[in-house]
Amino acid sequence: QMLGKGQVVQVAADEMKDRYLLLLQLGPDMALNWTVGEMGPLQYWITPEDLAVKRFQNAILTIEAY
C-alpha cells in the first residue's frame, strides 16, 4: 500500500499518524511466501515538510508484529 492509513497492529500507526504521512506499507504476501517477522507490516513514514522538499533520507521505518 502506498499512502493512506497505516494498519494498526500495536501502537506505531496510531502514534505516527498525527505527525507523519504513510509513504509505504508492506505486509505479508502468502502468494510470494514472503513475511516480516510474525506477519506484521513494515511501514515507512515521512513528515509533510520532508515530503514537500523530497528529503526521503528522513523517512522512518516502523516494524510491528502480532
C-alpha positions in Angstrom: 0.0 0.0 0.0 1.2 3.5 -0.8 -0.1 6.4 1.1 -3.3 6.4 3.1 -3.9 5.0 6.5 -1.5 2.6 8.1 -2.6 -0.8 9.5 -2.7 -0.6 13.3 -1.1 -3.7 14.8 0.3 -2.5 18.1 0.8 1.3 18.5 3.1 2.6 15.8 0.4 3.6 13.2 -1.7 5.4 15.9 1.4 7.2 17.3 2.7 8.2 13.9 -0.5 9.3 12.1 -0.7 12.8 13.6 2.8 14.0 12.7 3.8 11.7 9.7 2.4 10.6 6.4 2.4 6.9 5.5 4.6 6.5 2.4 4.6 2.8 2.0 3.3 -0.2 3.9 4.5 -3.7 3.1 2.7 -6.7 4.6 2.8 -10.4 4.3 2.2 -12.0 0.9 1.3 -15.7 1.0 1.5 -16.0 -2.8 5.1 -14.9 -2.7 5.8 -16.8 0.5 7.0 -13.5 2.0 6.5 -12.4 5.6 8.1 -10.0 8.0 8.7 -11.3 11.5 5.4 -12.5 12.8 3.3 -11.3 9.9 3.2 -7.6 10.8 3.7 -4.7 8.4 6.7 -2.6 7.5 5.6 1.0 7.4 7.7 3.9 6.0 6.7 7.3 7.3 7.7 10.9 6.5 6.8 14.4 7.7 4.8 16.6 5.2 7.6 19.1 5.3 10.2 16.5 4.3 8.0 15.1 1.6 7.5 18.6 0.1 11.2 19.0 -0.4 11.9 15.4 -1.2 14.1 14.6 1.8 13.4 10.9 1.7 16.5 10.2 3.7 14.5 11.4 6.7 11.8 8.7 6.3 11.2 6.5 9.4 10.6 2.7 9.3 8.4 1.1 11.8 8.0 -2.7 12.1 5.3 -4.4 14.2 4.3 -7.9 14.8 1.1 -9.7 16.0 
